[in-house]
Amino acid sequence: MTDQTDYMGKSLIQHGTYNDRIYLMDWGGDDPEYIAESLLELARLKQYTKVFVRIPEKGVRAFIDRGFQTEAVIPDLYAGNEKGYFLGYFLADRRKKAKREDHLNKVLRTALDKSVKPVPASLKKGLTLRMAEKKDLPELATVYQAVFPEYPFPIGDPDFLKESMDSGHNRYFIVHNGEKIIAASSAEMFRDHAFVEMTDFATLPDYRGRSLARHLLKEMETFCSKEGFITAYTIARAVSFGMNITFSRLGYEYGGTLINNTRIGKGIESMNVWFKRIDV
């Protein structure tokens, strides 16, 4: 089960009962007042409990005027010179309050306290890291199925992976041990705006604790920087010590927390936004 993607004017949205929300994934330049009103109208019609928006600074006012709250901000997200805002509108009181708030605060404090630490020079013997090819996608899908019983997008479907790769929107990276894929990640690229989301990190349980996510992240940064991207960001599970520490140690800055935002793991969770300029 997953949510559907549609266009609202020129803007791409995802919506459905799986995440119980509407997500403005890519604002297409439509009149912000029209988009804000249309999103709220659809949310009330479908009885969703959250509307989540990522939008450049020039479009923010129309949303704030209608009751959207700023949850995270990334300086210079759009083309390296305009702030990006992550806004939330809550249509149910239960969606407004983060679950396990004390734990989330502990995770964030721990991550922020970690000093920047270089990635080890090389992977351990017998491991290789490379960009995924189409022949890898069926196995890659099984890795995602094994790691994520629930996920906001259907990355456990090899056809979805192929479609996202063929579109040029995503590049997948994998760590292989000579027999199978043991870890993976994805760079979701927004070329028109020169930013990239570092996402879909997964490591099989038997291979955790080996800094594989850090190696994958560093490899994606190198690739995306060469491709001309300026800013990288991630939306990481706020409950996860490992992923938040990974980004903090690689020099990412904390941008804010998206409350009860994404279905992942075993339910709808809050997510932390981390960002970094990679054009230097």
Order of alpha helices (4+ residues) and beta strands (2+ residues): beta-beta-beta-alpha-beta-alpha-beta-beta-alpha-alpha-beta-alpha-alpha-beta-beta-beta-alpha-beta-alpha-beta-beta
